[in-house]
Amino acid sequence: MCADFSCHRIKKTEKDFFELAQKSNIPKQTLEKIDNLHKILKSNSDETNTASYVINSIASRLYWLVIDEFNTPITPELLELIPEIEPLGLDVKHYACEWRDVWLESQSDWDKYIMSLMDGIDEAPYLTFTKLKSNLAPLDFLRKWNTHLGPKKFSHIKNFINTEAHHELDKKKCTRSRKDRHTN
């Protein structure tokens, strides 16, 4: 109840955290990952969550060839890629229990300080982290596909998902608009 969540205090805490991280012996690559996660968390919204869900759904249906409801035609090039990505799978693991234990058992001064601000809700930072990871994890398999196939081949999948996602999201918008008109 006493924690200061003003914009000024949040910015100061972020600045202090990143300064401390840079002074520590944390590898540059890890610092970059932390910074990227921070940026993603700040830009997290219902729209991003919806986009992530739609992309995941389309890629999964394409992978399993559940293509009856697609508005976008499946090209022969796209079909030829399925056997190439099949061994990579749709790995969508969640490590919630492991991360929860790591957070709650942390002995670092920083983590203890953050926990003390939570006024009895020690898991709050862990829950934020879990939310962040759950937004990223569903798309990890696409990164694997891209790495395996290379940019040129993967562009067929990427373009298909992009086109189909716009069809599906536009269809949802139209359905919502019609419902809004009927309820007003």
C-alpha positions in Angstrom: 0.0 0.0 0.0 3.0 2.3 0.6 4.7 1.6 -2.8 5.1 4.6 -5.1 3.9 3.6 -8.6 4.1 7.1 -10.1 5.6 7.5 -13.6 8.6 9.3 -12.1 9.3 6.5 -9.6 8.8 3.8 -12.2 11.3 5.4 -14.5 13.8 5.9 -11.7 13.5 2.2 -10.7 13.9 1.1 -14.3 17.0 3.4 -14.7 18.4 2.1 -11.4 17.8 -1.5 -12.5 19.5 -1.1 -15.9 22.4 0.8 -14.4 23.0 -1.9 -11.8 22.6 -4.6 -14.5 25.2 -2.9 -16.7 27.7 -2.6 -13.8 27.3 -6.3 -13.0 29.1 -9.0 -14.8 26.1 -9.8 -16.9 26.9 -10.7 -20.5 25.9 -8.1 -23.1 23.7 -10.6 -24.9 21.7 -11.2 -21.6 21.4 -7.5 -21.1 20.0 -7.1 -24.6 17.4 -9.9 -23.9 16.4 -8.2 -20.7 16.0 -4.9 -22.5 13.9 -6.6 -25.3 11.6 -8.2 -22.7 11.2 -4.9 -21.0 10.2 -3.3 -24.2 7.7 -6.1 -25.0 6.2 -5.8 -21.5 5.7 -2.1 -21.9 4.0 -2.5 -25.2 1.9 -5.5 -24.1 -1.8 -4.9 -24.8 -5.0 -6.7 -25.7 -4.2 -6.0 -29.4 -0.8 -7.7 -29.1 -2.3 -10.6 -27.2 -5.0 -11.0 -29.9 -2.4 -10.8 -32.7 -0.2 -13.4 -31.0 -3.2 -15.7 -30.6 -4.3 -15.4 -34.2 -0.7 -15.9 -35.5 -0.3 -19.0 -33.4 -3.7 -20.3 -34.4 -3.0 -19.9 -38.1 0.5 -21.4 -38.0 -0.8 -24.3 -35.9 -3.7 -25.0 -38.4 -1.3 -24.8 -41.3 1.1 -27.2 -39.6 -1.6 -29.7 -39.0 -3.2 -29.0 -42.4 -6.5 -28.0 -40.9 -7.1 -25.7 -43.8 -10.9 -25.8 -44.4 -11.6 -22.4 -42.9 -8.7 -20.5 -44.5 -9.6 -17.6 -46.7 -6.1 -17.5 -48.2 -5.3 -20.1 -50.9 -2.7 -22.7 -49.9 0.0 -22.7 -52.6 2.1 -25.7 -53.7 5.2 -23.9 -52.3 3.6 -23.7 -48.9 2.6 -27.4 -49.0 6.1 -28.4 -49.8 7.4 -26.6 -46.7 5.2 -28.6 -44.3 7.4 -31.8 -44.4 10.4 -29.6 -43.7 9.0 -28.0 -40.6 7.3 -31.1 -39.3 10.3 -32.4 -37.4 10.6 -29.0 -35.6 7.1 -29.3 -34.2 4.9 -26.8 -32.4 6.9 -26.6 -29.2 4.9 -24.4 -26.9 6.3 -25.2 -23.5 5.5 -23.2 -20.4 7.9 -23.2 -17.5 5.6 -21.6 -15.0 6.4 -23.8 -12.0 10.1 -23.6 -12.4 10.1 -19.8 -12.7 7.7 -19.5 -9.7 10.1 -21.5 -7.5 13.1 -19.5 -8.7 11.3 -16.2 -7.9 9.9 -17.2 -4.5 13.2 -18.8 -3.4 15.4 -15.9 -4.6 17.8 -14.5 -2.0 19.0 -11.5 -3.9 18.6 -8.1 -2.1 16.9 -6.7 -5.2 14.3 -9.5 -5.4 13.7 -9.3 -1.6 13.2 -5.5 -1.9 10.7 -6.0 -4.8 8.8 -8.6 -2.8 8.6 -6.3 0.2 6.8 -3.7 -2.0 4.1 -6.2 -2.9 2.3 -6.0 0.4 1.8 -9.7 0.8 1.5 -10.6 -2.9 5.0 -11.9 -3.2 4.1 -13.5 -6.6 3.2 -10.2 -8.4 6.5 -9.8 -10.2 6.6 -13.5 -11.1 3.0 -13.2 -12.5 4.1 -10.3 -14.7 7.1 -12.3 -15.9 4.8 -15.3 -16.6 2.4 -13.1 -18.6 5.4 -11.8 -20.6 6.7 -15.3 -21.3 3.3 -16.6 -22.2 3.0 -13.9 -24.9 6.4 -14.9 -26.3 6.4 -18.6 -26.0 3.6 -19.4 -28.4 5.6 -17.9 -31.2 8.9 -19.6 -30.4 8.3 -22.4 -32.9 8.0 -19.8 -35.7 11.5 -18.6 -34.9 12.7 -22.2 -35.2 10.9 -22.6 -38.5 12.5 -19.4 -39.8 16.0 -20.4 -38.7 15.6 -23.8 -40.2 14.0 -22.8 -43.5 15.9 -19.5 -44.0 14.3 -16.2 -44.9 13.4 -16.9 -48.5 11.5 -20.2 -47.8 10.0 -18.9 -44.6 8.6 -15.8 -46.4 5.9 -18.1 -47.9 4.7 -19.0 -44.4 5.1 -15.5 -43.1 3.2 -14.0 -46.1 0.4 -16.6 -45.7 0.0 -16.0 -42.0 0.0 -12.2 -42.6 -2.7 -12.4 -45.3 -4.8 -14.9 -43.4 -4.5 -13.0 -40.1 -5.9 -9.8 -41.8 -8.8 -11.9 -43.2 -9.6 -13.4 -39.8 -9.2 -10.1 -37.9 -11.3 -8.2 -40.4 -14.0 -10.8 -40.3 -14.1 -10.5 -36.5 -14.3 -6.7 -36.8 -17.3 -6.9 -39.1 -19.0 -9.4 -36.9 -18.5 -7.1 -33.9 -19.7 -4.1 -35.8 -22.9 -5.9 -36.8 -23.5 -7.0 -33.2 -22.9 -3.4 -32.0 -25.5 -2.1 -34.5 -28.1 -4.6 -33.5 -27.7 -3.9 -29.7 -27.9 -0.1 -30.1 
